[in-house]
Amino acid sequence: MVLSLYRYRCFSHDYIWKRQQYEWWGIPEYWIVDRHRAKVTVLVLVEGVYRETVYTGKTPIRSASFPDLVITLEDMPG
């Protein structure tokens, strides 16, 4: 699992380049913590392609790689 803290000026790097590279490298789970937009984008690799789920606020986020990990955006560093 990779966790990326999105920086305001790096949209294409985090949301496009890293996503493409991590998908190609077979990283099973990639989270983008975006405090600027108040959301966490969770990408889970399914049959070689990322499936995306977006979480906001106090919605619990469960990791596919670490099933005991439950966290919210408010709990994230940033």
Buried (B, 14 or more C-beta within 10 A) or exposed (E): BBBBBBEEEEBEEBBEEBBEEBBEEEBBBBBBBBBEEEBBBBBBBEEEEBEEEEBEEEEEBEBBEEEEEEBBBEEBEE
